């Protein structure tokens, strides 16, 4: 018996020794491989175990990255929890990655919230033929809706601008925060573009009220650099945060489903009334092709993307516009003068853009100065590739620091001054070369699919409000702060203005 036990122990020790040897060989091989391969990783700051560089992001990661650029150059590495990442800066390098090498850098990171909210959407999903198909169909449908003759989106936006002006007027020239009024008006436009016109949506459509409330709450929990995204086990440490996101998302999905089902009951192929109808027509057409990747589920994913991308970005941009024009009365006077000269008392039309150079320059300067989307949405390398002579491994997170373009002293000279004239040429015309220097809608394959619609809304809301309002600083405010709150977008800190009717 003793002899058998001794033999068993000896055999066990041999097995353990073999396993240890095997592990050591693997580890050694990996070390040798890492030492001998010709990878050249971008330099960057060291982080801390587990968290990487996250603790050093600060409240405004884009500014932190802007400072790191001064030390490490236009491209540098950081560790975001369990995800290796590179930050790219500067107009030329970002254009090189997202446009010239777009196929290499158009993936999305496999973040936890991406999988939770739906990787099948073309905004959060991976770059593929399916992505290209979905984006093309989404663009075509949005274009048709925006230019429909029977139900022009232009008129709808003008109506919502008038409602916002009416709400401003109700404040009786007393200080107020315009944020809620702007958010509701922009939300109403997007909701009706997606699901159809409603004469009294604010009072009669309960789903719209829930939609707005949930959308605003949702933005508090998501955004670039979210720790739960890059350190997935944190969802067990703060389960309330994840459960809130799930609940808000589920409620929004239910509203979306209800609205789509209502539309399907009255759908007529010959009369597309809104985006859902346009997408339904695309699904019907795709059903004839067995190889098509566009299905009924595609309707939901595109609606999610249009609503999610449009509401926060548009409302934030308009909030910055009102703040900046109130703080710069000389600019506001020039905007008023051009509106009076071109429009008079009639409501603005999209065709007026080509004649209103100063207004357009001001809108461009608002977007540049505010830097609404300073980091864009994170990209990911779709394969092993190179950038600036450095090796970028497949699935590496790629963060385009758009702030490095919008506030580059080499490009703008005085980037921290609000000066619309920088977008005008010597003849006072909008300089297209300068406007193309900075794109608030990102670049390349992942460029915002609804850019033309967003620009349409910005112009009509902006001119519609300024045509009717004089914005002034309340007496109790000496100087405005242009501090911002980093989240899904870069929004201004809460502020107040006074509005009088022209």
PECOR-V489860 format. One record per backbone hydrogen bond with DSSP energy under -0.5 kcal/mol. NH is the residue of the N-H (numbers start at 1). CO is the residue of the C=O. If there is no record, write none. Layout:
nh->{NH & NH}
co->{CO & CO}
This chain:
nh->{5 & 6 & 7 & 8 & 9 & 10 & 11 & 12 & 13 & 14 & 15 & 16 & 17 & 18 & 19 & 20 & 21 & 22 & 23 & 24 & 25 & 26 & 27 & 28 & 29 & 30 & 31 & 32 & 33 & 34 & 35 & 36 & 37 & 48 & 51 & 52 & 53 & 54 & 56 & 57 & 63 & 64 & 65 & 66 & 67 & 68 & 69 & 70 & 70 & 71 & 71 & 72 & 73 & 76 & 77 & 78 & 80 & 80 & 81 & 81 & 82 & 83 & 84 & 85 & 86 & 87 & 88 & 89 & 94 & 95 & 96 & 97 & 98 & 99 & 100 & 101 & 102 & 104 & 105 & 105 & 107 & 111 & 112 & 115 & 116 & 117 & 118 & 121 & 125 & 132 & 133 & 134 & 135 & 136 & 137 & 138 & 139 & 140 & 141 & 142 & 143 & 144 & 145 & 146 & 147 & 148 & 152 & 156 & 157 & 158 & 159 & 160 & 161 & 162 & 163 & 164 & 165 & 166 & 167 & 168 & 169 & 170 & 171 & 172 & 173 & 174 & 176 & 178 & 182 & 183 & 184 & 185 & 186 & 187 & 188 & 189 & 190 & 191 & 192 & 193 & 194 & 195 & 196 & 201 & 203 & 204 & 205 & 206 & 208 & 209 & 210 & 211 & 212 & 213 & 214 & 215 & 216 & 217 & 218 & 219 & 220 & 221 & 222 & 226 & 229 & 230 & 231 & 234 & 235 & 236 & 237 & 237 & 238 & 241 & 242 & 243 & 244 & 245 & 246 & 247 & 248 & 249 & 250 & 251 & 252 & 253 & 254 & 255 & 256 & 257 & 258 & 259 & 260 & 261 & 262 & 263 & 264 & 265 & 266 & 266 & 267 & 271 & 275 & 276 & 278 & 279 & 280 & 281 & 282 & 283 & 284 & 285 & 286 & 287 & 288 & 289 & 290 & 292 & 295 & 298 & 299 & 299 & 300 & 301 & 302 & 303 & 304 & 305 & 306 & 307 & 308 & 309 & 310 & 311 & 312 & 313 & 314 & 315 & 316 & 317 & 318 & 319 & 320 & 321 & 322 & 323 & 324 & 325 & 326 & 327 & 328 & 331 & 332 & 333 & 334 & 335 & 336 & 337 & 338 & 339 & 340 & 341 & 342 & 343 & 344 & 346 & 352 & 353 & 354 & 355 & 356 & 356 & 357 & 360 & 361 & 362 & 363 & 364 & 365 & 366 & 367 & 368 & 369 & 370 & 371 & 372 & 374 & 374 & 376 & 379 & 380 & 381 & 382 & 383 & 385 & 387 & 390 & 391 & 392 & 393 & 395 & 396 & 397 & 398 & 399 & 399 & 400 & 401 & 401 & 402 & 402 & 403 & 404 & 405 & 406 & 407 & 408 & 409 & 411 & 412 & 413 & 414 & 417 & 419 & 422 & 423 & 424 & 425 & 428 & 431 & 432 & 435 & 436 & 437 & 438 & 438 & 440 & 442 & 445 & 446 & 447 & 448 & 451 & 454 & 455 & 456 & 457 & 458 & 459 & 460 & 461 & 462 & 463 & 464 & 465 & 466 & 467 & 468 & 468 & 469 & 470 & 471 & 472 & 477 & 478 & 485 & 486 & 487 & 488 & 490 & 491 & 491 & 493 & 497 & 498 & 500 & 502}
co->{1 & 2 & 3 & 4 & 5 & 6 & 7 & 8 & 9 & 10 & 11 & 12 & 13 & 14 & 15 & 16 & 17 & 18 & 19 & 20 & 21 & 22 & 23 & 24 & 25 & 26 & 27 & 28 & 29 & 30 & 31 & 32 & 33 & 52 & 49 & 48 & 79 & 51 & 53 & 54 & 60 & 60 & 61 & 62 & 63 & 64 & 65 & 66 & 67 & 67 & 68 & 68 & 69 & 87 & 43 & 85 & 78 & 83 & 51 & 79 & 230 & 80 & 82 & 78 & 397 & 76 & 399 & 74 & 90 & 91 & 92 & 93 & 94 & 95 & 95 & 96 & 99 & 101 & 101 & 102 & 380 & 109 & 229 & 111 & 112 & 113 & 114 & 118 & 121 & 128 & 129 & 130 & 131 & 132 & 133 & 134 & 135 & 136 & 137 & 138 & 139 & 140 & 141 & 142 & 143 & 145 & 149 & 152 & 153 & 154 & 155 & 156 & 157 & 158 & 159 & 160 & 161 & 162 & 163 & 164 & 165 & 166 & 168 & 169 & 499 & 171 & 497 & 176 & 178 & 179 & 180 & 181 & 182 & 183 & 184 & 185 & 186 & 187 & 188 & 189 & 190 & 191 & 192 & 198 & 200 & 200 & 201 & 204 & 205 & 205 & 206 & 207 & 208 & 209 & 210 & 211 & 212 & 213 & 214 & 215 & 217 & 218 & 218 & 223 & 226 & 226 & 227 & 231 & 232 & 233 & 233 & 234 & 234 & 238 & 238 & 239 & 240 & 241 & 242 & 243 & 244 & 245 & 246 & 247 & 248 & 249 & 250 & 251 & 252 & 253 & 254 & 255 & 256 & 257 & 258 & 259 & 260 & 261 & 262 & 263 & 264 & 268 & 193 & 194 & 274 & 275 & 276 & 277 & 278 & 279 & 280 & 281 & 282 & 283 & 285 & 286 & 288 & 289 & 293 & 295 & 295 & 296 & 296 & 297 & 298 & 299 & 300 & 301 & 302 & 303 & 304 & 305 & 306 & 307 & 308 & 309 & 310 & 311 & 312 & 313 & 314 & 315 & 316 & 317 & 318 & 319 & 320 & 321 & 322 & 323 & 324 & 328 & 328 & 329 & 330 & 331 & 332 & 333 & 334 & 335 & 336 & 337 & 338 & 339 & 339 & 343 & 349 & 350 & 351 & 352 & 352 & 353 & 355 & 356 & 357 & 358 & 359 & 360 & 361 & 362 & 363 & 364 & 365 & 366 & 367 & 367 & 371 & 372 & 373 & 398 & 107 & 396 & 104 & 104 & 392 & 390 & 387 & 40 & 385 & 391 & 381 & 393 & 84 & 379 & 86 & 397 & 398 & 88 & 399 & 374 & 400 & 374 & 401 & 402 & 402 & 403 & 405 & 407 & 408 & 408 & 409 & 412 & 414 & 417 & 419 & 420 & 421 & 429 & 425 & 423 & 430 & 431 & 432 & 434 & 434 & 435 & 438 & 439 & 98 & 443 & 444 & 441 & 448 & 450 & 451 & 452 & 453 & 454 & 455 & 456 & 457 & 458 & 459 & 460 & 461 & 462 & 463 & 464 & 465 & 465 & 500 & 469 & 498 & 474 & 476 & 491 & 484 & 489 & 219 & 372 & 485 & 489 & 483 & 176 & 472 & 470 & 468}
